[in-house]
Amino acid sequence: MSRIIAIANQKGGVAKTTTCVNLGAALAEMNRRVLVVDMDPQGHATMAAGIDKDADAPNGCAVLLEESPIQDAIVRTETGLDVLPGNSDLTAAEIKLMDGLAREHRLGNALKSVQDRYDYILIDCPPSLSLLTINALTAADSVLIPMQCEFFALDGLTKLMKTIEAIKAHTNPRLEIEGLLRTMYDGRNNLGQDVSAQLAAHFGDKVYHTIIPRNVRLAEAPSHGLPITAYDRDSRGAIAYLGLAGEVLKRERDSHAEAAPAAAAHG
């Protein structure tokens, strides 16, 4: 059974899509089966993975509206990632779903039929609290939160934490924080250092040790339709996302190790 991780932050421009695609590609390089789900109408994760977001083929919109099985919409990429593409059709899907039955559970229900194919399913969320975001958080086991270390980031984080609590109360009680990821980091910036220290003090081991730096090659990679590990494996950005993938895997191993004695005691 796969682990479903929503990559979310209601603040835009914090590297959600960059993290979704590049963490997915790094996990795929470590022989994990990965599906990236693009729930953002901008379709940037789809484009960054090298897929034509406007192709005449089933996509996330058709899946949410139950017009196509998810298996028919998933696209395999040359870099080993599977992708459920998204584009502006998702906005239309959101409007049509307003009066739909079990509208918050459409994505989760669709993913159930392919969960056993993957080790990780990463969902790229739009930068807003929309029905698309609610679908992603309702389907997910956990939330990975990319954050720029700047003043307004903490305000955005407060809003997101309230959203997560609301989702836990109403549609998905199992939802938890996967981790907080510091992105676009410039260590020469005093404010960045201060915000980073505040995050570590407040969230403790939920903050990843890995820090994603500002990196030109990371910014260039999407225009070539490639994850950073395929575009420039020796860049600081690629090294950082490979490190993050290793940290994600280690946390999961540690979690299983802690759970095993408890399960044995109850058994």
Secondary structure, 3 states (H helix, E strand, C coil): CCEEEEECCCCCCCCHHHHHHHHHHHHHHCCCCEEEEECCCCCHHHHHCCCCCCCCCCCHHHHHCCCCCHHHHCEECCCCCEEECCCCHHHHHHHHHCCCCCHHHHHHHHHHCCHHHCCEEEEECCCCCCHHHHHHHHHCCEEEEEEECCHHHHHHHHHHHHHHHHHHHHCCCCCEEEEEEEEEECCCCHHHHHHHHHHHHHHHHHEEEEEEECCHHHHHHHHHCCCHHHHCCCCHHHHHHHHHHHHHHHHHHHHHHHHHHHHHHHC
